Amino acid sequence: MLATATEQRIHNFLAARSLWRASALNIPIALCSLIMPMLGAWRSIRRRLGYLQHFYSFIVLILNTILGI
């Protein structure tokens, strides 16, 4: 049985709407999959910077002690 033009339009609309819903769900999932590794890398960089900060503070403390500032 052939579908009428109206039925075909309704079918196309429903298919497009379900595709839109699927893509609307996939967008946050894709963003999370992109952002989470970056957050992990940022955490690692911050940890390293934290170590550098402590090292820098230690060097400044030694220099202050030596120079008597």
ABEGO torsion letter per residue (X at the ends): XBBBAAAAAAAAAAAAAAAAAAAAAAAAAAAAAAAAAAAAAAAAAAAAAAAAAAAAAAAAAAAAAAAGX
